[in-house]
Amino acid sequence: MTETLAAALFGFFATGYFVLGGADIGTGMMLPFLGRDGAERRQVVAAIVPFFLADEVWLVATAGLLIGAFPALEAELFSGLYPLIVVLVAAWIIRDVGLWARDRAWPAACDVAVTVGSWTVAGAWAWILAGLLTGVTDGVAGGAAVALLGAVVVALFALHGLSFAGLRLTGRPHERARALAGPVGDRATFALTAVVLAAAPLAAGARLEFAGAAADDATLRLLVPAVCAVLPLLLAGQAMTWWVFRHRVATPAGAP
């Protein structure tokens, strides 16, 4: 029972990261399309900044639960996917530095860092998920099926980012996001892309062998209740972030 609950929590955190973190990753991917000048690009970055750190907490929780509750599975995945994980972490750092530093120095260079970092993060996740979906858990997968699935996941990230931009932006950046994300409405489009993107990690997780990979009962009996106790705080913090920053971001006049 405790092992099943740990696996359910792992899936919940992973799904939460891809839905929430995928929104700011996808928006960063589309930064040059959404923002055609310095002021518009600053508007797009301003739409991401209040959320990206809170979204990354879900990834930290996912990794922590994997390491603590399923150490054998973690060892298999991390050793086999090590090259992709290195690329993922490096791109993650580059993107976050671009988001942090844009208002301080070299906005053009930071915009490049955000865009390239976001595309690389999305590509690394797409490759990892595509490999898991094809049943490869102990190495970096290849082949036409992996390439096709990876391209679909990358496109999902981009479309999810556009739908998030449709919720957050105003003016021409908002019009550009709507032009590609679709005419069904900002909230409906975001909900649709969230559901589709959430299906990717759930489908990949269904291919993993959790049975026999769990930690001992004593560890799970300590870890799972602790995670359950912290979960309401995480949800409350996420809800508060979305409520406080629920208003759309306008273009800063004269911004670089």
N, C-alpha and C positions, 0 to 999 in steps of 0.2 A: 504493500500500500504506500509506504513512504517513498519507495523507489519510483512508483507511478506518479506520485505527486511531484517529485523532483523533476521527472521528465516533462510533466505538464507545465511546471514553472519555467523550465528551460525553453520550451516552445513559446510560452507567453512572452518572455523577455525578448527572445529573438524576433518574434513577430512585431512586438512593440518597437524594437529598434528599426526594423526595415520600413515600417509604416511612418514613424516619426522622423528618424534620421534620414530615411530615403527621401523625405520631402526637401530637406535642406541640401542634400547631396544633388538631387535632381535640379533644384533651382540654381545651384552653383554651376552645374554642367551647362545650363542654358543662359548663363550670365551675358555672354557677348550678343546673343540673340535678343534677350529682353532689354538690355541696356545698350543703347547705341552711342551714348556719350558719357562723360565722366559723371554728370549729375544723375543720369538714369542708372548707371551701374552702382553708384553709391546707394540709390534707392533700393535696388535689388539686394545688395549686401545688408542694408539695414533691415530688410524683411527677414533675413536669415539669422542675424546675430542674436536676437533674444532667445532663440530656440536651440541652437546647435549644441551647446554644452549640456543642456538638460536632456537632449535626445541621446547624446553619447553615454549618459549614465546607463541607459538600457543595454548598450553594448558591453559596458563594464560588468553589469550584473549578469549578462548572459555568459561572458567568459568566466567570471568568478564561479558561477553555478556549475559550469562544465568542468572546471578544474577541481572544485571541491566535491561535487556529487558523482562525477563520472570520470575519474582520473585515467582509467584505461582507455576510454574513448578519446579523451583529451590528448593523451600521448600519441595515439594513432593519427589523429587529425593534424595535430601541430607538427609532428615530424614529417608526415607526408606532404602537407600543404605549406611547409616552411617557406619556400620561395615566394609564393603568393602572399603569405602573411607579411613577409618583409616588405614587399611592394605596397601592400595595403597600409601598413603602419607608416611607412615613409610618406606616402601620398596623403594620408590622414594628417600628419604633422604639417606638411606643406600647405594643405588647404586651410588648416586652422590658423597657421601663422599669417596667411593672407587675409583671413577674416579679422584677426586681431589687429594687424598692423596697418590696415588700409587707411584709416584716418590719421595715422601718425607719420607715415613716410612712404614715398614711391607708390602711389595708388595704382598706376598702370601695371607695375610689376606685381603688386598684390592681386590685381584682377586676374592676371595670368596664372598666378599661384592657385587662386580659388578655382579657376576654370579647369586647369590641367589636373590639379589635385582631385577635384570632384569626379572628372572623367576617369581618372586612374582608380580611385576608390570604387566607383561603380563597376569598372571593368574587372577589378580584382574580385569583388563580391560575385559578379556574374560568372566568372570562371570557376570560383569555388562552388557556387550553387549548381552550375551546370555539371561539374564533375560529380557532385553528390547525387544529383538526379539520375545520372547514368550509372550509379553504383560504385564509383571509385572513391574510396575513403582513405587510401593509404599512399596517395601520390597525386601529382598534377595530371589531370586527365587531358586527353587530346582527341582529335577526330572531328568529323563533320557535325555529328550530333551535338557535341560540346560547343562547337563554334556557333551553331544555330541557336541553341538554348541560351548561350551567353549573350548573343546579340539581342534576343528577346528580352532578357532581364535588363540589359543596359537601356533598351528602349523604354521599358517600364519605369526605370529610375527617371529618365528624362521626362516622360509624360506625367509622372507623379509630381515632379518638380514644377512643371508648368501648371498643374492644377493647384498646387500650393501657392504659386505666384499669383494665380487668379484670385485667390482668397486674400492675399496680402497687399497687392500693389494697386496703384491708381494710374490714370493717364495712359500714355502710349505703351509703357511696359505691360500694363494690364491688358490692353487691347491685343498686344502681340501674344501674350500667354493664352488668351481666349481663342485667338485665331487657330492655334494648334491644338489646344486642349479640348475644344469642342463647344457647342452652343447650348448644352443641356443645363447650364448653371454652374457657378463656381463650387458650391457645396456638394452638389450631386456628382460633379466630375471628380472632386477630391475623394469622396466616399467610394466611388467606383474604382479609381486607381489604387486606393488604399487596400481594398478587398483583393484586387488582383495581385498587387505586390506582396500582400501578406501570404498569399497562397504559395509563393515561391519558397520561403524558408520552411513552411509547414510540410510541403511536398518533399523537400530535401531532407528534413528531419525524419520523415517517415521511412527513409532508406537507411537510417542509422541503426546500429545494433546497441540499444540501451541495456538489454538483458545481459547480465553478466559483466557489464562494464561499470556498475555502480560501486560506490565506496561501501565500506562495512556499515552495518545497521547503526552502530553507535554514532558514527559520523553523520549519517543521514538524519538520525533523530535529533541531533544538535543543529545541523545546518538548515534543514527544511523549516522548522518552526521559526528560526531566526529570520529567514528570508520572508516568510509569511508575515512576520511582525513588521518588517520594514516596508513591505509592499504597499500598504495604505499610505505611508508617507510619500513614497515615490509617486503614486497616483495623484495624491493631493497636490504635490509640488508641480506635477505636469499640468493638472487642471488649472492651478493658479497662474502658471506661466501663460497658458493660452487665454485665460480670462483677462489678465493684465494687458497683454499685447494683442487683444482681439481686433483692434482698429487697423485699418489699412494704412500703409506707409505712403506718404506723398513725396514727390520729387523735391529734394532740397535745392532751393534756388542758389545758383552760382557754385554748387559743390563741385570739387574736382573729380 
